[in-house]
Amino acid sequence: MDKKIFIEPIFLKNPITVLVLGICSALAVTTKLEPAIVMALSVTIVTGFSSFIISLIRNTIPNRIRIIVQLVVVAMLVILVDQILQAYAYEVSKQLSVFVGLIITNCIIMGRIEAYALGNKPIPSLVDGLANGFGYGLILVALAFVRELFGSGTLYGIQVIPLSWYSVNGGFYENNGFMILPPAALILVGLIIWIQRSFTKELIEK
Amino acid sequence: MDTNKNLYTIVYSTILVVVVAVILALASYLLKDRQQRNVAIETKMMILKSVNLAKDASKADDKPTYIEQEYSKYITDSSITEGNKTFPLYICRLENQDKYYIVKLHGAGLWGPIWGYISFKSDLSTIYGAVFAHKGETPGLGAEISTDHFSGQFIDKTIFEGENFVSVLVVKGGGAKGNHEVDAISGGTITSKAVEAMLKSCIGDYLNFFKANLNKATAPLYDSTMVNPSDSTMLINQIDTTKN
């Protein structure tokens, strides 16, 4: 199997910074590291398996209703994941809360099914789905790292910036409130895209 | 086979929907007992946490059993009747005979329901502990109401000023001061305000009960606070005494 299927979505064809898919959730869930990581994992699982299932039945799907078929499969997977989490990992399911529903609307899932799984064999489709979820997760974690560090002074809920630095305790430091608002994430995504493009020849338009 | 024929499309979609429905119904049927048990345990844990118990629930080997044991050890389910409605009231009795009253809270947040439990010392004005939970508030913003950092602020606040019910206000800009104010969550103002509204309306349901016992408790309470004086209870008692 071609290694490219796994490597490309992580950098050269990263769903967020290059394909610009899944931006909405990248803005919404990256105020803290913990939900960002849980979201990244869930999306990875759902993209992987939905690509796999759609690829299995790709030759039988009537073309006119293919988007509906894809949605039904994705929605089923998301509900299953949600139900299983509620039964066996209640704590995690509470953290995910509204995100589980949001996964269905994540453009990456439909994007990968349309662009890849419909025309490729099940195993490469599974790898493609997982890799795209991973590439998405990487950016999510990077954003959440910066936003949580500067917005809340914590990382994964643990205080990193010394409490004595804060001006309320007589220090000089203040958390940057802007960081926890969605526009900050948009600007950070923009910066990441800028940096990635200026260092990658393949991405520079002529 | 021609997958573009109408009949094929109809049959295909019917089969697909039936298959998916069966899978989901089966999953729901098989997992229901466990899910309901999880919810019941969660409710009991929240009640315990509102009186600062069950602190090491996450360390317990068998969390559900641990919660059940703690719950039956300390908490008594009770209720009060107001008009023709019945409101649940949980009573917690510790080993040292301290008694706390726990009130159930429920309200609407920004995206969905929010709920919680709040416990009062036996003066029925001083908050002993609080927990909040939510269905779908924005993570990192409104969802922060469920953190100890937020709910911890309520401890030792009072909901009565003299005999007037003032509840606890959630204020913006880190300017909370006095016995009736806590800080809102930055970026989560709507959810924070929803907590304030929830406190006001839910405690309001119990107001007659609270007021009746607030007055009754004043005299003997003065003695009990001497044993374990806390600033806020002293304040209430002093105000009450001057009024009397």
Interface residues (C-beta under 8 A of the other chain):
Chain A: A28 V29 T30 T31 K32 P35 T60 I61 P62 N63 R64 I65 I68 V69 V72 V73 M76 I79 L80 Q83 I84 Q86 A87 Y88 Y90 K94 Q95 S97 V98 F99 E148 S152 V168 G177 I180 L181
Chain B: T3 N4 Y8 T9 Y12 S13 L16 V17 V20 I23 L24 A27 S28 L31 R34 Q35 N38 E42 W111 G112 A133 H134 K135 G136 E137 T138 P139 G140 L141 A143 G174 S186 G187
